[in-house]
Amino acid sequence: MKVAIVGTCPSRALAMRLPPDWRIWACSPGNTDLQRIDTWFELHGDLDHAIEGGKFEPYIAWVNLHGFEVYAQDQHLIPRAKTFPVEELLREFGEYFFSSQPAWMMAFAIHRGATDIALFGIDMAAKSEYHHQKPAILYFAQLAQQRGIRVMAPPESEVLAPPPLYGYSLNSPMGRKLRVRYLELEEEVQKLDAEIMRLSAKRQHFMGSLDDCDWALQTWTGGLYREQNEVVKPLLHQLRDAAE
């Protein structure tokens, strides 16, 4: 069994060119436009929570409209869904590396006896969102290879790129080059931060001056003051003349 696990990054389009003997396993509302789907995975349990405000209702309706195989936690949103064998996978693989849907799907492919696993549209590139998910992908990729399963990803994706070797990577030519470049950029950022603080203080000074000017415009330029000024002027002239 050859399984292509398809996420939503751009390389997903390449999975549509695979020969018919490849099974397309897909997930995520971002993949509802795929031209080929053999099995769909929807392993989230919170799609109908009140806090979501019904935003997943069109997506669930789309899943129910199609006839491909579906795996879910249960059948309350997708009546035809098969119950995902979570307990079987936990017994076989433990609990430490199930940090994303693709990780569950990889484990399931291994469990089902896949001979080949390909990852399309799964970059795991964004540090903020995927930093904690990629180790699981690498774990199941290594486990699959140890069991004789071929694992691959297109060159457009860095999903199978191993992490740097701690302590050794920074001593490589590229590691040293990037480290020096990082320090250069960090210094420039610090300079910009200092300049921003200086300009911010200067801006506050001028904002205060603007407030003073606005106060004067709103206080000393009214009609009553002009009338009073016409009365005061002759008196000032008389006082000045008397003093002379």
Buried (B, 14 or more C-beta within 10 A) or exposed (E): EBBBBBBBBEBBBBBEEBEEEBBBBBBBBBBBEBEBBEBBBBBBEEBEEEEEEEEBEEBBEEBBEEEBBBBBBEEEBBEEBEEBBBEEBEEEBEEEBBBBBBBBBBBBBBEEEBEBBBBBBBBBBEEEEBEEBBBBBBBBBEBBEEEEBEBEBBEBBEBBEEEEEEEEBEEEEEBEEEBEEEEEEEEEEEEEEEEEEEEEEEEEEEEEEEEEEEEEEEEEEEEEEEEEEEEEEEEEEEEEEEEE
